[in-house]
Amino acid sequence: MTERKTTRKPVRSSVRYSQIEPGPEQTINRETDTLIFALGGLGEIGKNMYCIEHDDEIIIIDCGVMFPEDTLPGVDYVIPDFTYLVKNQNRIKALVITHGHEDHIGGLPFFLKQIRLKEIWAGPFAKALIEKKLDEHHLLRSVRINEIDSTTSIRTKYFTVGFIDTVHSIPDSYGVLVNTPNGRIFETGDFKFDLTPVGKQSDYQKMAYMGQIGITLLMSDSTNSSVPGSSISERKVALSINEQMRKTPGRMIVSTFASNTYRVAQILEAAVACGRKVAVFGRSMENVLEIGRKLGYINIPDESFITGNELNTLPANRICIVCTGSQGEPMAALSRIANGTHRFIRILPGDTVLFSSNPIPGNGVSVGGVINQLTRVGANVITNSPLTSFHTTGHAPQEEQKLMLNLIKPAYFMPNHGEYSMLVQHARTAELTGIPKENTFICANGDVLVMRNEKVFLSNERINTDAIYVDGNDATGLSTSVIKDRRILAENGLVAVIVTIDSRYNKILCRPSIVSRGFVYIKDSQTLLKEAELIVYEALSKKMQQRTTFGELKNCIKSSLEPYLYKKTNRNPIVIPVILNMKEAMAEIQAKTAARKTGTTRRTVRKTNTDSDK
C-alpha cells in the first residue's frame, strides 16, 4: 500500500464463497499436507503476513503493521501475533518481502526482537528501507538481508520460491511463486496493470506461462475489488502535475504519500522542468528521497534542492515544496504549515497547495480540516478529481483483477489484502472469470487451508491471531488491558472511592468520599454521589464485621458501586478504590515525630559541645 491505513476489526468467521454448508472438515496430516494461513491481512487492510508450511519448513511472505484508528488511544501500531512462529522459529526457512510499504515490512523490528532469523529476502528498494528501519532499532546486525530480482530462486528441502515483476506505486514490487510438494501457490503482492508505467513493466509473459503450467492456489490483492474499470496510468498523472506546475504563478506546495516513490520522482522532475528549486519536508519523505536517489529511481541534481533557510531567497514562482501530510496527519509537515507552526514555511498570498492523493476511507474529516485551514489562511487548494487526474491508485480495480485471474488461471482462489467486503467482491469477480464458487475461500486470519495432491480444502484447525498493540516500546501484547482501560476512560470516565478505616478495630472511621472525573457533572449529581457513598458505606460495614483483607475490601467497593452506577446512568466508569488505614497513618506520624525529636536532641548536644569548647 502507498498510504497510512486505518484499522478495521477482522471478521472472525471463515466461509466458502458459495455460502453452502461445507461437508465435514478434513483433518491435517502435518507430514504430507501443505498448509496455508495468514497471521494478518485478511478482513483488514494492513499487517500483511502469509505463511506456507510443509512438514518441518515454513515460508513467510511479508511482515507488516497496521495503523490504529481513533478507537485505540495511545497505540502506535498494530502487529500480527507471532506466538505460533515463536514456537516454531526453528522451522522458518525464508522470509520474503513483496515490496517496501509499511503494511508489508513495518512489523520486521518487532518480529526480529522475538524470533532469531538468519536472513530476509527483499528487492533493492525494500532492502534499503528495511536496513534503515532495523538500524533505528539497533537490529541491523541481527539478520542478513539478501537482495532479490525476478531471476532469484530460493530452494529448501520442500519449497522453491521465485519472483515475478509487478507494477505498484513503489519500485521493486514482486509477486511470489511458491512450488510445494502438493502444488503451486502464487501470491500477487500489491499490484496493478499499467501499460505505460513509470518504472518496470509487469512480466505478462511469465504470468501467462504460470497459467499454462498450472497454479493450484492464487492469493490476490483485493484492495480495489469494489472499484470498476481500470486504473489511470502514472504517466497521465505526470502530465497533469507538469501542466499544473507550469501554469501556477506563485509558490507550489505539493503533498503526496511519501512511499509513492514514482510520484515523488514525477513531482521533482516537473518542478525542475519548470525552473523551480525544490525543498523537501517530512522525515519519511526525506528517507524515500535519499534511498530513491541512491538507487537511481530519482534523478535530480543536487543544485535543484534548497533548504528551509533558503526559501526566502528566491522568487515565489521558482519554488516547489514537497511535503508529507496528504492524509491530514496532525504532526505531518502540511498540517503544521496549515496551522502556522512549521519552522520554515508560512502560507503566503498566491501559494498553491496540490494534493496528489485521495483521502483514505476514514481520513476524510482530517483531510477536510487541513484543506479548510489552508484555504482560511489564503492558499489556493487543488485536490484530485476525475477531471484533473493528479493521483492514481497502486492497486488493481476490477478489470485488472480479471486480467490477473485470466492470466494465472488458478484451480483455487483465496482473495487477500482487504476488508471482508473487499474479499467477497473479489470472489464474485473470480466467479465471472470461471473459477467455481466452491473453489474460492474467504478466510479470516488464523484459518488454515490445506493443499493435498493439488486439491485445497478448509481444515478444522485455527491458529491464534490476536492483534498485538504496540504502545511505545511494548510489543508483547501485555498492554491490551491498558488499551481497554483507555477506551473506558475515554467513553465513561472514572470514579475514585476514598475510604478511611482503622484496621486495629476493624471499622470505618467516616463515610466514604467519591471523586468523579469525566463521568458526571458533580454540581448536578450531588444526590447520585451521596447515595453512592451510602451504598459503599453499608457494603463495607457488613464486610468488616468479619476478618477481611484490603483486596477483599476493594472488590467489595467495586461490586457494590458498579451495578448502582450503571443502573442510574447506563455507563460503566472505572472504579478506583483508595483505602486509607488509620493505623498505618498514625504509625507514620509517630515515626516522623520521633525523628524530629531525635534531630532536635542532636542539635542541642552539638551546641552544648561547641559552647564547652569555647
C-alpha positions in Angstrom: 0.0 0.0 0.0 1.1 3.5 -0.6 -0.5 5.1 2.3 -1.2 5.1 6.0 -4.1 2.6 6.6 -6.7 2.6 9.2 -7.6 -0.3 11.4 -10.7 -2.5 10.8 -11.7 -5.4 13.1 -11.2 -8.6 11.1 -14.1 -10.9 10.6 -13.6 -13.9 12.7 -15.6 -16.4 10.7 -14.3 -18.1 7.5 -16.7 -19.2 4.8 -16.6 -20.6 1.4 -17.8 -18.1 -1.1 -20.5 -20.5 -2.2 -22.2 -19.9 1.2 -23.1 -23.7 1.0 -22.6 -25.6 4.2 -19.3 -27.5 3.7 -19.0 -31.1 4.4 -17.1 -32.5 7.4 -13.8 -30.5 7.6 -10.9 -32.7 7.0 -8.1 -33.1 9.4 -4.5 -32.2 8.7 -1.6 -34.6 8.1 1.3 -32.4 9.0 3.9 -34.8 7.5 2.4 -34.7 3.9 0.0 -31.8 3.7 0.9 -28.2 2.7 -0.7 -25.6 5.0 -1.5 -22.0 4.0 -2.6 -19.4 6.6 -2.4 -15.7 7.3 -1.4 -14.0 10.6 -2.6 -10.7 9.2 -4.1 -9.1 6.0 -7.4 -10.9 5.9 -10.6 -8.9 6.8 -8.4 -5.9 7.2 -6.0 -3.6 5.3 -2.6 -3.8 6.9 -0.2 -6.2 8.8 0.1 -8.5 5.9 1.7 -11.8 6.8 1.1 -15.0 5.0 2.7 -18.4 5.9 3.1 -21.6 3.9 4.1 -24.7 5.9 5.1 -28.2 4.9 6.4 -30.8 7.5 9.3 -29.0 9.3 9.6 -26.0 7.0 7.8 -22.6 7.0 8.0 -19.9 4.3 6.8 -16.4 5.3 5.6 -13.7 2.9 5.7 -10.2 4.3 5.6 -8.9 7.8 3.6 -5.7 8.1 1.9 -3.3 10.5 -1.5 -1.7 10.6 -2.0 1.8 11.8 -4.6 2.2 14.6 -7.9 4.0 14.4 -9.1 6.6 17.0 -10.7 3.7 18.9 -7.2 2.6 20.0 -5.9 5.6 22.1 -2.2 5.7 22.6 -1.5 2.8 20.2 1.4 3.4 17.7 1.0 0.2 15.6 -1.0 -3.0 15.4 1.1 -6.0 14.5 0.4 -9.7 14.0 0.6 -12.2 16.8 3.9 -14.0 16.3 3.3 -16.7 19.0 2.9 -19.6 16.6 6.1 -18.6 14.7 8.0 -18.0 18.0 7.2 -21.6 19.0 8.2 -22.9 15.5 11.0 -20.5 14.7 13.5 -23.3 14.0 11.2 -24.3 11.1 11.3 -20.9 9.4 13.4 -21.3 6.2 12.8 -18.0 4.5 11.0 -14.6 5.0 10.4 -12.9 1.6 9.2 -9.4 1.1 7.0 -8.4 -1.9 7.7 -4.6 -1.6 8.7 -1.9 0.8 5.5 -0.4 2.1 4.8 -0.3 5.9 2.0 -2.7 5.8 4.4 -5.3 4.4 7.7 -4.5 6.2 6.7 -2.4 9.3 6.4 -5.4 11.6 10.0 -6.7 11.0 11.7 -4.9 14.0 9.1 -6.4 16.4 9.4 -9.8 14.7 13.2 -9.9 15.0 13.0 -8.9 18.6 11.2 -12.2 19.3 12.5 -14.5 16.6 16.0 -15.4 15.6 16.1 -15.3 11.8 19.2 -15.8 9.6 18.1 -14.0 6.5 15.4 -11.9 4.8 14.9 -11.7 1.0 13.8 -8.4 -0.5 14.1 -6.2 -3.6 16.7 -3.4 -3.7 14.3 -0.6 -2.6 12.7 -2.7 0.1 16.1 -3.8 1.3 17.3 -0.2 1.7 14.1 0.7 3.6 14.4 -2.3 5.9 18.1 -1.6 6.6 17.2 1.9 7.7 14.3 0.7 9.8 16.4 -2.0 11.5 19.3 0.4 12.1 16.9 2.7 14.0 16.0 -0.3 16.2 19.7 -1.5 16.6 18.8 -4.7 14.8 20.7 -4.3 11.6 23.4 -6.9 12.6 20.9 -9.4 13.8 19.9 -10.7 10.3 21.3 -10.8 6.7 19.2 -9.2 4.0 19.5 -10.8 0.6 18.7 -8.8 -2.5 16.3 -10.4 -5.0 15.2 -9.8 -8.5 12.9 -11.6 -11.0 15.7 -14.2 -11.6 16.2 -15.1 -7.9 15.3 -18.6 -6.8 15.2 -19.8 -3.1 15.4 -23.5 -2.6 14.7 -25.5 0.5 14.0 -29.2 1.1 10.3 -28.8 0.2 10.0 -25.4 -1.4 11.2 -23.5 -4.4 10.4 -19.7 -4.3 10.6 -17.5 -7.4 9.6 -13.8 -8.0 7.7 -12.1 -10.8 7.9 -8.4 -11.6 4.7 -6.5 -10.9 3.7 -2.8 -11.1 2.9 -0.9 -7.9 3.4 2.6 -6.6 6.9 1.7 -5.2 9.9 0.3 -7.1 10.9 -3.3 -7.0 7.5 -4.8 -6.4 7.2 -8.6 -6.8 4.6 -11.4 -6.9 5.8 -14.6 -5.2 5.6 -18.1 -6.7 6.0 -21.0 -4.3 6.4 -24.6 -5.6 5.4 -27.1 -2.9 5.1 -30.9 -2.9 1.3 -30.6 -3.2 1.0 -27.8 -5.9 1.9 -24.3 -6.8 0.9 -21.1 -5.0 1.1 -17.6 -6.4 0.8 -14.6 -4.1 0.5 -11.4 -6.2 1.5 -8.9 -3.6 0.1 -5.4 -4.2 -0.2 -4.9 -7.9 -1.9 -3.1 -10.8 -1.6 -3.3 -14.6 -0.2 -0.2 -16.2 0.6 -0.4 -19.9 2.7 2.7 -19.7 4.3 2.6 -16.2 6.9 5.0 -15.0 9.2 2.2 -13.8 9.5 -1.5 -14.6 6.7 -3.3 -16.5 4.7 -6.3 -15.2 6.0 -9.6 -16.5 3.0 -10.7 -18.6 4.8 -13.5 -20.3 5.8 -15.2 -17.0 2.3 -14.8 -15.7 0.9 -16.3 -18.8 3.4 -19.2 -18.6 2.3 -19.8 -15.0 -1.2 -20.1 -16.2 -0.1 -22.7 -18.8 1.8 -24.9 -16.4 -0.9 -24.7 -13.8 -1.3 -22.8 -10.5 -3.1 -24.6 -7.7 -3.9 -21.6 -5.5 -3.9 -17.9 -6.3 -3.8 -15.3 -3.4 -4.5 -11.9 -4.9 -4.7 -8.2 -3.7 -8.3 -7.2 -3.1 -7.9 -3.6 -2.1 -9.8 -2.1 -5.1 -12.1 -5.0 -5.7 -15.2 -2.7 -5.5 -13.8 -0.2 -8.0 -15.0 -0.8 -11.5 -12.9 -0.4 -14.7 -9.1 0.1 -14.9 -6.7 2.5 -13.2 -5.2 5.7 -14.7 -1.7 5.4 -15.9 1.0 7.0 -13.8 2.3 8.8 -16.9 -1.1 10.6 -17.2 -0.7 11.8 -13.6 2.8 13.0 -14.5 1.4 15.1 -17.4 -1.3 16.7 -15.2 1.3 17.6 -12.5 3.6 19.1 -15.0 0.9 21.2 -16.6 -0.3 22.5 -13.2 3.3 23.2 -12.2 3.8 25.2 -15.4 0.7 27.4 -15.1 0.9 28.1 -11.4 2.2 31.7 -11.0 3.3 31.6 -7.4 4.8 29.1 -4.9 3.8 25.5 -5.3 3.3 23.2 -2.3 2.7 19.5 -3.3 1.7 16.8 -0.8 1.6 13.1 -1.5 2.3 9.7 0.0 6.0 9.5 0.8 6.0 5.8 0.0 4.8 6.6 -3.6 8.4 6.9 -4.9 7.4 7.2 -8.6 5.0 10.0 -7.7 7.7 11.9 -5.7 10.1 11.5 -8.7 7.5 12.9 -11.1 6.8 15.9 -8.9 10.5 16.7 -8.6 11.1 16.3 -12.3 8.1 18.6 -13.1 9.5 21.2 -10.7 13.0 21.1 -12.3 11.5 21.2 -15.8 9.6 24.4 -14.8 12.7 26.0 -13.4 11.8 25.6 -9.8 14.0 24.8 -6.9 12.8 22.0 -4.5 12.6 21.9 -0.7 11.5 18.6 0.8 9.9 18.3 4.3 8.8 15.3 6.3 11.0 12.6 7.7 9.5 9.7 5.7 9.7 11.9 2.5 13.4 12.6 3.2 14.1 8.9 3.7 12.4 7.9 0.4 14.2 10.7 -1.4 17.6 9.6 0.0 17.1 6.0 -1.0 15.5 6.8 -4.3 18.4 8.9 -5.4 20.9 6.4 -4.1 19.3 3.6 -6.1 18.7 5.7 -9.2 14.9 5.9 -9.1 15.1 9.7 -8.5 17.5 11.5 -10.8 17.5 15.1 -9.7 20.8 17.0 -9.4 21.9 18.4 -6.0 21.8 22.0 -7.2 18.0 21.7 -7.7 17.4 21.3 -3.9 17.3 24.1 -1.4 17.0 24.1 2.4 14.3 25.7 4.5 16.6 28.7 5.3 16.9 29.4 1.5 13.1 29.6 0.8 13.0 33.4 1.3 16.0 34.0 -1.0 14.1 33.0 -4.2 11.1 34.4 -6.1 7.8 32.6 -5.3 7.5 31.3 -8.9 10.8 29.5 -8.6 10.0 27.4 -5.5 8.3 24.0 -5.1 7.8 22.5 -1.7 7.2 18.7 -1.5 5.9 17.5 1.9 4.1 14.8 3.8 0.6 15.2 5.3 -1.7 14.4 2.4 -3.9 12.4 4.8 -4.3 15.1 7.4 -1.9 13.6 9.9 -1.7 16.2 12.8 2.1 16.2 13.1 2.9 16.0 9.4 4.5 18.9 7.6 1.4 20.0 5.7 -0.7 20.1 8.9 1.9 22.3 10.6 2.1 24.6 7.6 -1.7 25.0 7.7 -1.6 25.7 11.5 1.2 28.2 11.1 3.5 26.1 13.4 6.0 25.0 10.7 9.6 26.1 11.4 10.3 27.4 7.9 7.0 27.8 6.0 4.1 30.2 6.3 1.3 30.3 3.7 1.7 33.4 1.6 -0.9 35.1 -0.7 -0.7 33.3 -4.1 0.5 30.0 -2.7 -1.0 26.9 -4.4 -1.3 23.6 -2.5 -1.8 20.5 -4.6 -3.0 17.2 -3.1 -1.5 14.4 -5.3 -3.6 11.8 -3.4 -7.0 10.7 -2.4 -8.2 10.6 1.2 -8.1 7.0 2.6 -11.5 5.9 3.9 -11.7 7.2 7.5 -9.3 10.1 6.9 -11.8 12.4 5.1 -12.6 14.5 8.1 -8.8 15.1 8.9 -8.0 15.9 5.3 -11.0 18.3 5.1 -9.9 20.1 8.2 -6.4 20.7 6.7 -7.9 21.9 3.4 -10.2 24.3 5.2 -7.3 25.7 7.3 -5.1 26.1 4.3 -7.9 28.0 2.5 -8.6 30.1 5.5 -5.0 31.4 5.6 -5.1 32.3 1.9 -3.9 29.2 -0.1 -5.3 28.1 -3.4 -6.0 24.4 -2.7 -6.3 21.8 -5.6 -7.4 18.3 -5.0 -7.6 15.2 -7.2 -10.7 14.6 -9.3 -11.7 12.6 -12.4 -11.2 15.9 -14.4 -7.7 16.7 -13.0 -6.0 13.3 -12.7 -3.5 14.3 -10.0 -3.5 10.8 -8.5 -3.9 7.2 -9.4 -4.1 4.1 -7.3 -1.4 1.5 -6.9 -3.9 -1.4 -6.6 -5.8 -3.2 -9.4 -9.5 -2.3 -9.9 -11.9 -5.0 -11.2 -10.8 -5.2 -14.8 -7.2 -5.6 -13.8 -8.1 -8.2 -11.2 -9.9 -10.1 -14.0 -6.8 -9.9 -16.1 -4.7 -11.4 -13.3 -7.2 -14.2 -12.8 -7.3 -14.9 -16.6 -3.5 -14.9 -16.9 -2.9 -17.2 -13.9 -6.0 -19.5 -14.3 -5.8 -20.9 -10.8 -7.7 -24.0 -9.8 -8.4 -22.5 -6.4 -8.6 -18.8 -5.2 -8.2 -17.1 -1.9 -8.6 -13.3 -2.0 -6.4 -11.4 0.4 -5.2 -7.9 1.4 -8.6 -6.4 2.1 -11.6 -5.9 4.4 -14.3 -8.6 4.4 -16.5 -6.8 1.8 -13.5 -6.5 -0.5 -12.7 -10.2 -0.2 -16.3 -11.1 -1.1 -16.4 -8.7 -4.1 -13.1 -10.2 -5.4 -14.6 -13.7 -5.1 -17.5 -12.5 -7.2 -15.2 -11.2 -9.8 -13.3 -14.5 -9.8 -16.6 -16.3 -10.4 -17.1 -14.2 -13.5 -13.8 -15.4 -14.9 -14.8 -19.0 -14.5 -13.5 -20.1 -11.1 -16.2 -22.2 -9.4 -17.7 -20.8 -6.2 -16.8 -23.9 -4.2 -13.1 -23.4 -5.2 -13.0 -19.9 -3.6 -12.2 -19.4 0.0 -12.9 -16.3 2.0 -10.7 -16.8 5.1 -10.0 -14.9 8.3 -6.6 -14.5 9.9 -5.7 -17.9 11.5 -7.8 -20.1 9.3 -5.8 -22.9 7.8 -6.2 -24.0 4.2 -4.8 -27.5 3.3 -3.3 -28.3 0.0 -3.1 -32.0 -0.7 -2.3 -33.5 -4.1 -3.2 -30.3 -5.9 -6.6 -30.1 -4.0 -7.4 -27.4 -1.5 -9.8 -27.5 1.4 -10.5 -25.7 4.7 -9.2 -27.5 7.7 -10.8 -27.8 11.1 -7.8 -26.1 12.8 -7.1 -22.5 13.6 -4.0 -20.6 14.7 -4.2 -17.9 17.3 -4.0 -14.5 15.6 -5.0 -11.9 18.2 -4.0 -8.4 17.2 -1.0 -7.1 19.2 -1.0 -3.4 20.2 2.4 -1.6 20.2 2.4 1.1 22.8 5.8 2.8 22.9 8.3 0.0 23.4 5.8 -2.6 24.4 5.2 -5.1 21.7 4.4 -8.0 23.9 0.6 -7.7 23.8 0.6 -7.1 27.6 -0.7 -3.6 27.0 -4.0 -4.9 25.7 -5.7 -4.5 29.1 -4.3 -1.0 29.3 -5.9 -0.1 25.9 -9.2 -1.5 27.3 -8.9 0.8 30.3 -8.2 3.8 28.0 -11.3 3.1 26.0 -13.4 3.0 29.2 -11.8 6.2 30.4 -12.5 7.9 27.1 -16.1 6.8 27.0 -17.2 6.6 30.6 -14.6 8.4 32.8 -13.6 7.3 36.3 -14.8 7.3 39.9 -12.4 7.2 42.8 -13.8 6.0 46.2 -11.7 7.1 49.2 -12.3 5.2 52.4 -10.6 5.7 55.8 -10.5 2.7 58.1 -8.8 1.7 61.3 -7.5 -1.8 60.9 -6.8 -2.1 64.7 -10.5 -2.1 65.5 -11.7 -3.3 62.0 -14.1 -0.3 61.5 -14.8 2.5 59.1 -13.9 5.9 60.6 -16.1 8.0 58.3 -18.4 7.8 55.3 -16.6 7.2 52.0 -15.8 10.1 49.7 -16.4 9.8 46.0 -14.4 11.9 43.4 -15.6 11.8 39.7 -13.6 12.7 36.6 -15.2 12.5 33.1 -18.2 10.6 34.5 -20.9 13.1 35.6 -21.1 16.8 36.3 -20.5 16.9 40.1 -22.7 20.0 40.8 -25.7 18.4 39.1 -25.1 15.0 40.6 -24.8 15.5 44.3 -27.8 13.2 45.1 -26.3 10.4 42.9 -22.9 10.7 44.6 -24.4 10.8 48.1 -26.4 7.7 47.5 -23.4 6.0 46.1 -21.3 6.9 49.2 -24.1 5.4 51.4 -24.2 2.2 49.4 -20.4 1.7 49.6 -20.5 2.5 53.4 -23.3 -0.1 54.0 -21.5 -2.7 52.0 -18.2 -2.1 53.7 -19.8 -2.1 57.2 -21.2 -5.6 56.6 -17.9 -6.8 55.1 -15.8 -5.5 58.0 -17.9 -7.4 60.6 -15.7 -10.3 59.7 -11.9 -10.8 59.2 -11.0 -9.5 55.7 -8.2 -8.2 53.6 -7.6 -5.0 51.7 -8.1 -6.8 48.4 -11.5 -8.1 49.5 -12.4 -4.6 50.6 -11.6 -3.2 47.2 -13.6 -5.9 45.5 -16.5 -5.1 47.8 -16.4 -1.4 46.8 -16.4 -2.3 43.1 -19.1 -5.0 43.3 -21.5 -2.7 45.3 -20.9 0.5 43.3 -20.6 -0.6 39.6 -24.2 -2.0 39.3 -25.6 1.1 41.0 -23.8 3.5 38.7 -24.8 1.6 35.6 -28.5 1.4 36.7 -28.6 5.1 37.3 -26.5 6.3 34.3 -26.2 3.4 31.8 -22.4 3.9 32.0 -19.6 1.9 33.3 -16.8 4.1 34.6 -13.6 2.7 36.0 -14.0 2.5 39.8 -10.7 3.0 41.7 -10.9 2.2 45.4 -8.5 4.1 47.7 -8.2 2.7 51.3 -6.5 4.8 53.9 -5.5 2.8 57.0 -5.5 5.0 60.2 -3.2 2.5 61.9 -0.5 2.9 59.3 -1.1 6.7 59.2 -0.7 7.0 63.0 2.5 4.9 62.9 3.9 7.0 60.2 3.1 10.2 62.1 4.7 8.8 65.3 7.8 7.8 63.4 8.2 11.3 61.9 7.6 12.9 65.4 10.2 10.7 66.9 12.7 11.5 64.1 12.1 15.2 64.7 12.7 14.9 68.4 15.9 12.9 67.8 17.1 15.6 65.4 16.4 18.4 68.0 18.3 16.5 70.7 21.3 16.0 68.4 21.3 19.7 67.5 21.2 20.6 71.2 24.1 18.3 72.0 26.2 19.7 69.2 25.5 23.3 70.5 26.4 22.3 74.0 29.7 20.7 72.9 30.5 23.8 70.9 30.0 26.1 73.9 32.2 24.0 76.1 35.0 24.0 73.6 35.0 27.8 73.8 
